[in-house]
């Protein structure tokens, strides 16, 4: 007979913290942007390279590279350029 109240008290002691626990707050990632980095896309003169140029522009390759470089403290104002032939 003493096992039932002891088991119930143990179950209640284990369940109470789970009922009142708040979910963990997620950290927001830092904004990786450096306004000093300039991005330029130049359209190629030949028709042969235009699909490649369009894919680079659609995928925003230079913007991804700028995000990757944004934590660095670079000298001057770097310019990322995609230039065709």
Beta strands, then each sheet from edge to edge (+ up, - down):
strand 1: 38-42
strand 2: 79-83
sheet 1: 1+ 2+
end
